[in-house]
Amino acid sequence: MTKQMEKLLAKVQKPGRYTGGELNSVVKDLSKIDIRYAFCFPDTYEIGMSHLGMKILYSLVNERDDAWCERVFAPWIDMEEQLRENNVPLFALESGDPLTAFDMIGFTMQYEMSYSNVLNMLDLAGIPVRAEDRKSLTPLIVAGGPCVCNAEPLTDFIDLFMPGEGEEVTNDVIDLLKIAKRENWSKDEFLKKAAQIEGVYVPSLYTVDYNDDGTVKSVTPHGGAPAKVKKRIISDLDTVFYPEKFVVPFVEAVHDRAVGEIFRGCIRGCRFCQAGFIYRPIREKSSDVINKQCKSLCDTSGYDEISLCSLSTSDYSELKTLLPSLLDWTQEEKINVALPSLRVDNFSDELMEQLKRVRRSGLTFAPEAGTQRLRDAINKNVTEDEVLVTCRKAFSGGWTSVKLYFMLGLPTETMDDVAGIAELAQKVVDEFYANPNKPKGKGVTVSISVASFVPKPFTPFQWEPQDTRETLVEKQNHLKSSVHTRKVNVSCHENHTSYLEGVFARGDRRLGKVLECAWRKGCRFDGWDDQFRYDLWMEAFEECGVDPHFYANRRRSFDEVLPWDHMDYGIRKEFLIKENKLAHQSITTPNCREKCNACGANKLNGGKCDAMC
Amino acid sequence: MRCVRVWFSKTGLSKYISHLDLNRCMTRAVRRAGIPLWYTEGFNPHPYLNFSLPLSLGAEGLNESMDIRIEGEMENGEILKKLKEVMPDGIDVFDVTDPENTPHDIAFAEYAITLQFCGEADKFLQSSLEALSGKELIVEKPGKSGRKKVMKQVDLLPNIQSCQMEKVGDDVKIHTVLPAGDKMNLNPTLLTEALFKVSGITAELIYITRERLLTEQMTSFK
């Protein structure tokens, strides 16, 4: 650690975020390394260190003898100020070396509100933010994560995207970059060859033309790049790499615990949920593999909590085998097992008995909408009865508070649907008081958390207009005035943020200049309410002559060319159109385990999908 | 169940681990070590750890200690061996003993402080020595009045047990013994800040090392 760094650290909050040196972090001998990879999470240390994908890819790359992967996070504003004031470039945690010393710099794009942090981090490293201003092969700027299913707003800044799952393609790109470095390829030469790798999207090899009405006319590939970029998936979760060790942070991360991934994809097909579509097809990991992986992680970290990770824990087909085998040793070692993402329609007595064996935490369910009609429209196949029965079970099991998640602004929503949220919450309260064995002297708390719906690419709602902020505020007020009891707490999301998220989620390449303009005005950490500058964003749209409503609040026709149409996530467009039409008739679609609905994602996996076995 | 005192140093990068984070870090370390821990018997069982005296963020410590509770048979030497294997960089466990004192016995702490200046070390040293031989050296210290948090005025001079200062190159080295523990505790930065104030010269960098903890009788805390 240099004296200069010590001086900086003396002036910032939580200096432990910037020192590295955590247990299980990897330091390598540079003389044996061909490729240095800086894995960047464009948010704070505490958030980035909670992210499973980063843990997997960090360990995966560091398994190689010829490559060294290090971690980089967005410095908090006090540290940014110190770095800029003292002309210290942004550095990686393991070596402390500036990002310019790296061959490849990768960003994981988990949410749209982190986009401005990507530009800020590149700039803090002294790297030109625009891809065209970076002439040399290295550092190559790459990105992956769910947001790159529509990477278009980021195409001005990123050289290469890796849509889909990263375990194989990351190594493929590193292999090619190693050859390119050895043989002194130009950046263009490298990018053309990289575009031939399955699961690589090189945006500079595609030209986008627009119609007079501002919609996309066509996307044309050049230089042999594929017309459709297919996302990469891992075929077999039992054999794919999974870390034996996690880096254990000193500073407490948001999720600071061992994580066992149990399956990828989701059988449910909730029409608003992007994750439910872009991670298809379903692939499960066997319970004994999960059990072993969890054991190894706990042994090497000392963690006292394991969280099972998937989109819907209770849909894991081997849950009945997994839980007892986990509890066998976790109880002995005083380790808590957390089961997030439970559903109300298969929350069995048996599952609850097992939950009671582990440390009790809050219970959270997501009915998403207040009335049956709207739940049918969004294909959240949950009935009011199921919600109430589950809450009854929870209350008789001793719980005195439940949290319910809802969304406002869903397609076809009326004010009656909004009031329905309050009515459902009231019925849950009534369930508590109807329980003859309710704990004495204790009241019930039903917390309602209401997000604003943001239409996302690759969902049946990708053509839908997002509610305007005015409408959302009206709905939020209507909801609050429909609640007549203090047993129900309502908390609503900030709407400015959802609006901007909506713009970028379905944006095109013309948003790149807006993003750069807003960042130059000082926008970063947009996902943080205390940092978000809506006024500056609106100035940026104005100055760039870009209308945000065009992206957020416009209904698209089914035959419009969508900015992400050249990305192939396996899901057929006809399937999404059919689902959209069913939504408008409030007709549900059975889940994938009941019946295959031919979404098309199984063709990514040679026709295999674990939902049907 | 028996209590053992684990002795460790906390140097280098680990000085940036706050006390709260150290607690979590050590809890995980003792769990990894595979020693027969005693767990609390409440609803949320966890190993019992008690640090003798928290160390400020940014300060190094050479003789830090924490008490852990052991259930079952394991000798101190074996516990030491197991703990040594699982510590993160910067935290070195060097001894495991049966406690002789209780943390309440801690009355003082011995510090080595290095102040790095850009050229004005002489002037600083002179005015500091004058201040230390003066009548009083008042500082403000956060304290409590009833339940309310207030700033309290404290005169450092009667509280400083000893303080040697010397100039080495551009650095000023201070060796001092200050009150520490649950009765009266003076953070060494109170002393350095006071000296910066009277001299009008602030160090570029401050290194603080807590060398050991002392009892009322000025013997090492054991």
Interface residues (C-beta under 8 A of the other chain):
Chain A: M1 K3 E6 K7 L9 A10 K14 P15 G16 T19 G20 G21 E22 L23 V248 F250 V251 E252 D256 D299 T300 S301 G302 Y303 D304 E333 K334 R359
Chain B: G12 L13 S14 Y16 I17 S18 L20 D21 L22 R24 C25 T27 R28 A29 V30 R31 R32 Y39 F43 N44 P45 H46 L57 G58 V86 P88 D89 G90 Q116 E204 L205 I206
